[in-house]
Structure formats: structure tokens, C-alpha cells
Amino acid sequence: MDVRPTPPLPFKQPSPDRVEIREGGGCLSIFGVPFLEAGVFTALIGAWIIPISNTDEVPAWAWPLIFLMGLAITPVKVFGRNSLVVFANSREVLPGSNGCWRLKDNN
């Protein structure tokens, strides 16, 4: 019987030779949902998909700037999960899966 202590919270040991260190995501991602909505809305205004009432008052140089601002605001804290995978046998440290959802587990 293997009686090893479980690692503390930011660490996860899916196999004996592998340790994952994760941070971010979870409830912190919920904080980013309004930023995601505001960024998409701003980018759609900058792309002229959502009309605004004072279109004729906005200078031509501002439209690409509004679009780029929307793109910059969109990913704030929504896709903010970082992880590292440490392989004990090969002594490698690799970046893990980023994003809120894990797509595939490579053992």
C-alpha cells in the first residue's frame, strides 16, 4: 500500500513521477466575465457591427483604435489559468494546459 501524503492545494500529483502546479481560473474567471462582455461589445462597435447614434462625430482614426481596445479588454482574467508540469524522471518542467477548461490529459 502506497501511503504518501497528498500535496498542498496549488499542487496536484496525477502520477508518481508528475506534479502539476496550478493557479488562477475557477471563481477568479467569473470576475473576468464583465470584461469579456465589454471587450466583445467594444470590438463590435469598432468593427461597425453594432451601430451607435453619433457615428458621424467619431473621427476615422478612432474606429481602429476602438476595435483594438475591445480586443485588448476581452481576455482579461477569463483565460487566466496558469500551470506548470514537473516530470521527476526526466527532470523537465513544461507549461501545462492554459485556459479555464482542460482539453486533454496527456499522461
C-alpha positions as CSV (number, residue, x, y, z in Angstrom):
1,M,0.0,0.0,0.0
2,D,1.4,3.4,-1.0
3,V,0.9,5.9,1.8
4,R,2.2,9.2,0.6
5,P,0.9,12.5,1.8
6,T,-1.2,14.4,-0.6
7,P,0.5,17.6,-1.8
8,P,-0.9,21.0,-0.7
9,L,-3.6,22.8,-2.7
10,P,-1.8,24.5,-5.6
11,F,-0.1,21.2,-6.4
12,K,-1.7,18.1,-7.9
13,Q,0.1,14.8,-8.4
14,P,-1.7,12.8,-11.1
15,S,1.0,10.2,-11.3
16,P,4.1,9.3,-9.1
17,D,6.5,11.0,-11.5
18,R,4.5,14.0,-12.3
19,V,3.5,17.1,-10.3
20,E,1.2,19.9,-11.6
21,I,1.3,23.4,-10.2
22,R,-1.9,25.4,-11.0
23,E,-3.1,28.9,-10.2
24,G,-5.9,31.1,-11.4
25,G,-9.1,30.1,-13.0
26,G,-12.1,28.9,-11.0
27,C,-14.1,31.7,-9.3
28,L,-11.5,34.2,-10.5
29,S,-12.7,33.6,-14.0
30,I,-16.2,34.8,-13.1
31,F,-14.6,38.2,-12.2
32,G,-13.5,38.5,-15.9
33,V,-16.9,37.8,-17.5
34,P,-17.9,41.6,-17.5
35,F,-14.6,42.4,-19.1
36,L,-15.2,39.8,-21.7
37,E,-18.6,41.2,-22.5
38,A,-17.4,44.8,-22.5
39,G,-14.4,43.9,-24.8
40,V,-16.6,42.0,-27.3
41,F,-19.2,44.8,-27.3
42,T,-16.4,47.5,-27.8
43,A,-14.8,45.4,-30.6
44,L,-18.2,45.0,-32.4
45,I,-18.7,48.8,-32.2
46,G,-15.2,49.4,-33.6
47,A,-16.0,46.9,-36.5
48,W,-19.2,48.8,-37.2
49,I,-21.4,45.8,-36.5
50,I,-23.2,47.5,-33.6
51,P,-24.3,51.0,-34.6
52,I,-24.0,54.0,-32.4
53,S,-26.0,57.2,-32.5
54,N,-23.1,59.6,-33.1
55,T,-21.2,57.7,-35.8
56,D,-20.7,60.9,-37.8
57,E,-19.0,62.6,-34.9
58,V,-16.3,59.9,-34.4
59,P,-13.1,60.6,-36.4
60,A,-11.9,58.0,-38.9
61,W,-8.8,57.2,-36.9
62,A,-10.8,56.3,-33.8
63,W,-12.6,53.3,-35.3
64,P,-9.5,51.0,-35.5
65,L,-8.5,52.3,-32.0
66,I,-11.9,51.4,-30.6
67,F,-11.7,47.9,-32.2
68,L,-8.1,47.3,-30.8
69,M,-9.2,48.5,-27.3
70,G,-12.1,45.9,-27.4
71,L,-9.6,43.2,-28.3
72,A,-7.3,44.2,-25.5
73,I,-10.1,44.2,-22.9
74,T,-11.6,40.9,-23.9
75,P,-9.2,38.3,-22.4
76,V,-8.7,40.0,-19.0
77,K,-8.9,37.4,-16.3
78,V,-11.2,35.0,-18.2
79,F,-8.4,32.8,-19.7
80,G,-6.0,33.4,-16.8
81,R,-5.2,29.9,-15.6
82,N,-1.5,29.1,-15.5
83,S,0.0,25.7,-14.8
84,L,3.4,24.0,-14.9
85,V,4.0,20.3,-15.1
86,V,7.1,18.9,-13.4
87,F,8.3,15.5,-14.6
88,A,10.5,13.9,-11.9
89,N,12.0,11.1,-14.1
90,S,13.2,13.3,-16.9
91,R,13.7,16.4,-14.8
92,E,11.7,18.5,-17.2
93,V,9.4,21.5,-16.4
94,L,6.8,22.2,-19.1
95,P,3.9,24.7,-19.3
96,G,0.6,22.9,-18.7
97,S,-2.8,23.5,-20.2
98,N,-3.8,27.1,-20.1
99,G,-7.4,28.3,-20.1
100,C,-10.3,27.6,-17.9
101,W,-11.1,24.2,-19.2
102,R,-8.7,21.3,-19.5
103,L,-8.9,19.9,-23.0
104,K,-6.9,16.7,-22.9
105,D,-4.8,14.9,-20.2
106,N,-1.6,13.6,-21.7
107,N,-0.1,11.0,-19.3
